[in-house]
Amino acid sequence: MDLTRVVPVPLPKEPVVLWGLGLKDLIWLALGAIGDLVLWPHSGKPIAVHLVGIISLSGLSISMAMVRYQGLSIPAWGLLASRFFVSPKCYIPK
């Protein structure tokens, strides 16, 4: 008697797409790249001002995509913090 059993394999919550990042994380990198492309030609400022703006925008998008604290990304922590601040609180009177 041949018994075959199917053992379910747990899959990760979010599949890895590129460089260890998921699709939600890659969206932040794409938004940063688009912002850099939009900022570059539309300002009459010197090149140093352009570079500071582009480097800061790129750094922000990279940190939004790659930084994790206790397994959650910065946008996820922002969502949790905003839900906490708008939720009703019950204060016990003395």
C-alpha positions as CSV (number, residue, x, y, z in Angstrom):
1,M,0.0,0.0,0.0
2,D,1.6,3.2,-1.2
3,L,0.7,6.3,0.8
4,T,1.5,9.7,-0.6
5,R,1.2,12.7,1.7
6,V,1.1,16.3,0.8
7,V,2.9,18.5,3.2
8,P,2.1,22.2,2.8
9,V,5.2,24.5,2.5
10,P,4.8,27.9,4.1
11,L,5.6,30.6,1.6
12,P,7.0,34.0,2.6
13,K,4.5,36.8,2.9
14,E,5.9,38.9,0.1
15,P,7.9,37.3,-2.7
16,V,11.4,38.7,-3.3
17,V,11.6,40.5,-6.7
18,L,14.9,42.2,-6.9
19,W,17.9,42.7,-4.5
20,G,16.0,41.1,-1.6
21,L,13.2,43.7,-2.0
22,G,9.5,43.0,-2.6
23,L,7.2,44.8,-5.0
24,K,6.1,47.3,-2.3
25,D,9.7,48.2,-1.6
26,L,10.6,48.6,-5.3
27,I,7.8,51.1,-5.7
28,W,9.7,53.5,-3.3
29,L,12.8,53.2,-5.4
30,A,10.9,53.8,-8.6
31,L,9.2,56.9,-7.1
32,G,12.7,58.2,-6.0
33,A,14.1,57.7,-9.5
34,I,11.1,59.5,-11.1
35,G,11.4,62.3,-8.7
36,D,15.1,62.6,-9.5
37,L,14.3,62.7,-13.2
38,V,11.7,65.4,-12.7
39,L,13.9,67.6,-10.5
40,W,17.0,67.5,-12.7
41,P,15.9,69.7,-15.8
42,H,13.4,72.0,-14.2
43,S,15.5,74.2,-12.1
44,G,17.8,77.1,-12.9
45,K,20.0,76.4,-9.9
46,P,23.7,75.5,-9.9
47,I,24.8,71.9,-10.2
48,A,25.7,71.6,-6.5
49,V,22.1,72.5,-5.5
50,H,20.9,69.9,-8.0
51,L,23.1,67.2,-6.6
52,V,22.1,67.9,-3.0
53,G,18.4,67.7,-3.9
54,I,18.9,64.5,-5.9
55,I,21.1,62.8,-3.4
56,S,18.7,63.6,-0.6
57,L,15.6,62.4,-2.5
58,S,17.5,59.2,-3.5
59,G,18.6,58.6,0.1
60,L,15.0,59.1,1.3
61,S,13.6,56.6,-1.3
62,I,16.4,54.1,-0.5
63,S,15.7,54.3,3.2
64,M,12.0,54.0,2.7
65,A,12.6,50.8,0.7
66,M,15.4,49.1,2.6
67,V,15.4,50.1,6.3
68,R,13.6,47.6,8.5
69,Y,13.0,47.9,12.3
70,Q,11.7,44.8,14.0
71,G,10.8,43.3,10.6
72,L,8.6,46.3,9.5
73,S,9.5,49.0,7.0
74,I,9.3,52.7,7.6
75,P,6.0,53.2,5.8
76,A,4.5,50.3,7.8
77,W,5.7,52.0,11.1
78,G,4.2,55.2,9.9
79,L,0.8,53.5,9.3
80,L,0.9,52.0,12.7
81,A,1.8,55.3,14.4
82,S,-1.0,57.2,12.5
83,R,-3.5,54.5,13.5
84,F,-2.4,54.8,17.1
85,F,-2.7,58.6,17.2
86,V,-6.2,58.7,15.6
87,S,-7.6,55.8,17.7
88,P,-9.8,56.7,20.6
89,K,-8.1,56.4,24.0
90,C,-9.8,55.6,27.2
91,Y,-8.5,57.6,30.2
92,I,-9.3,56.3,33.6
93,P,-10.3,59.2,35.9
94,K,-8.8,59.4,39.4
